[in-house]
């Protein structure tokens, strides 16, 4: 079957063929385009339900499929995680500490979208702001973005997944912040989740060795406070235990002969445009 092309490493990580990069680029570009478009709709007074409705419509109009609708019972085309929600925030659900899902001035939010296009999965998330963020929130988002890029810089054949985690952890902790341990990146391709688990902390030279043709996400979650999280009663929403802010950026990448190829680059250069209009 087509989804089983390429070989597996002893750790069960698929090594994809050169031709597979094109499919991942197409899926990743669509995901990035959707996140580019949603940026103009993140504003004070907007609801997370309305944002998800737009994303759902755009996925359908592109002739693609949402990977998350129906996944383990989930019924939305995005996860929208506001302020101290670490990940898996449910659009339309009450923002923790609020009566509803309406965004307020200064809210920071991660929007995570995964599409399936041509059988390939494109997975990415980035941070947005409703109104104007507080300086400490802007700093958190900057450090989180930069920690992702430090992790991507560590990707090259012969390095290890521990090198990626160490690069992220040392950068975030060096700025007085903490890295969430409870969630990680993952392999993908013609499946949503596959080996390896990509930890955002670790020791250099440990875990599996990177090889050309590996596809996976790197998606560090960085907290202003402690790293511990807890899952709310909906069995999806993860929040920081100390209720301090959390941020996340995510790219899908492929390992090349010389480094990393990012599949989910923003066509409009908006991956780190966190200041949304009022």
N, C-alpha and C positions, 0 to 999 in steps of 0.2 A: 504494500500500500504506500501511497505517496508520503503519508505522514511519517513513515519509518525509514525514509532515505537517510543516508549517512550512517556512521558507526557510533557506537556507544563506548565511552571510557569505562574503566572498571568501577567508577563511582556512579555510573548510569547517566552521565552527562552526554547529550547528543552532540556530535560534531557534524555540522551542516556543510552542504556543498556550496561552492561559489555561486551557483545559480540561485540559491535560496536567499541571498542577500537582497535581490531585487524585490521579492515578495514582502520581505520585512520592511524595506524602505517604503513601499506603497502603503502598507498598513500603518506604519509609524507616521507617515506624513499626514494621513487622514486624521489620526488622533491629534496630532499637533495643530492641524488646521482648525479642528473643532475647539480646542483650547484657546487658540488665537481669537476665534470669533466670540467665545463666551466672555472674554475679557471686557468687552464693551457693554455687557449686560450686568456686570457685578457692580452694584450701587446700593447706597442707603435706601431702605424701603423695599428692595427686591426680596423675593423669597427663594429659598433653596429649591422648592418645588417647581417654581417657574424656570429656574436655571436648568434643572434636569429635563423639563419638558422641551426646552429648546434643544438641548443636546440629543435627546431621543429623536426629535424631528430631523435634525441634521444628519444623524447616523442613517436613518431611513432614506432620506433624500439622496444620500451618497451611494445607495445600493449596498450598504454594508450591514453588519449585524452587531448588536451590542453583546459583548462577551459576558456582561454581568447580569443582564435580565434573564432570570431563571437559574442563575448559578447558585446552588445550594438554597434555593428559595428566594433569593434576592430579586427585587422587582423594579430596579431602576438602572438607567444607563450611565449613572455616575455615582461616585461617593463624594459627598461634600462635607468636609470636616472643619468646623468653625472654632477658632480660638483654642481652648484647651482640649478639643477633640483631636486625638492623635491620628486616627484613620477610621475608615468605614462608617463615616457619618451618613445617615440615611436622609436623602432629600425629602422635604416635606415633614420630617419629624421635628419635634421641638428641639431647638438649640438648647443644650444643657444650661439650666438656670433661667430659661426664658419661657414665655407662654406659647410661643409659636416659632415659626422658622423665618421670621423677618430679619434681614440684616440691619445692623446699626452702624453708626459712624465709628470707624476705628476697628471694626471686625476684620480679622485676617482669616482666610479660608483656603484650604487645599481642595482642588477639584481634580478627581482621578477618573480617567476615562480609558476604557479598553474596547477597541473595535476588532471585528474579524472581517478582513477584506481579502478575497481570493484565497481563503483558507488560512491566512496568516494573521497572527495576533499583534496588534499595536497597542502598547500599554505605556501611559505617561501620566504624570500629575505635576502640578505647579501651584504656586501660591498667588492669591489675589487679595486685594484690599477693598473694602467698602468704605468710601470716604477717604479719610487720612489716618494712617496708622501712627501709633505712638512710636517714638524713637527706639524704645527697647524692642518693640515688635519688628520694626524695620531691621534692626541689628540681628535679631533671631533669624529672620528670613534670609538675610545676606549670608550669615554663617552657614545656614543649612544648604543654600545653593552652592556655596563655595566648597563645602564638605563633599557634596555630590561630585563636583568637578575634580576634587582631589582624588576621589575614589576612581573616577574614570581615567585620570592620568596614570594610575597604577596598573591599568589593564594593558598587558602585552604578553605574548607567548613566553612561557618560562617563569613568569611571576605566579603567585598563588592567590587564592581567594582571601587568605589571611592578610596578604599585602593590601588588598582593597579595603578590608575592614579596618586595618590599622591606620591607613591614610585618613579615613573618615573620622575615626574615633580620636586620633591624636589632634586633628585640626579642631573638631568641635569642642573637645575638652580643654584644649589650649586656649579657647575663648570663653571658658567658664560655663559651658553648657554641657548637657548630657545627651547620650545617644540611647534611643529606645532599643531594648534587647528583645522585646516580645514579638516583634515583627521583622521580616526580612525581605530582601529581593528574591527572585526566583528565575529559573530557566523558563523559556517560552519559545515559540516558533509556530508550529501547527497545533499546539496545545496551549492552554492558558497558563498552567502551572506545571513545571517539570523540574527535575534536579538541574542545578544544585540549589540549595538554600544559600542566598548571598547575604552573609552577616555584615552588619555595618560597624563591627568592632572586631578586634582580633590581634593576633601576633604575626609579625612578618614571617614568611616562609612556611606557614602552616596551611592546612587544608589542601584541596585539590589544585593541581597545576593547571594554569590557563593554557588553552590550545586554540589555534586558529580555527574558526568555524563554530565556536560556542556562542549561543545567544542567551542573554539574560537581562534582567532589570537590576538597576542599582537605585535604591529609593530610601535614602536615610530619613528617619524621623528624629528631629533634634528638639529637646525640651529646654526651656529656660530654667526649670527647676530640676527635680530628680527624674530618673529615667523610668520609674515604675508606672505601670498603667493598670486600668481595670476595665472590664467589659460591662456595659450597662444591661438592663433587663431585656432589651430587644435582641440580645445575643450578637449584635454587630458592632455597635458604637463603642470605640475604645477611647477613654479619656485619661489624662494624666491624673495620678492619685492625689497630687498636691494642688491640682487645678490651675497650674501655671501653663503659660502658652506653649504650644507645640507647632512645629512647621515641618513640611516635607516637600522635597522635589524628587522627581523620578524620570529617568530616561530608560529606554530599551536600547541595548547596544549589541554589537557583534564583535567578536575578537578577530582582528586581521593579522597579517604577517608582521605588522609593525606597531600595532596598538589597538585602538578601539574605534569602531565606526558607530556613530550615534544615529539610530533610526528615527528618532522622534524630535529632531531639531525643529524649532519654530520657523516656518517659512517667512513669517513677518518679523522675526527677530524679537519676539515678545515672551520668550520663555521666562525671563526674569523681570518682566514689567509688572510690578506688584501694585502700582498706584493706579487704581481704577477711577473713572470719573465720578463726581458726586451725583 
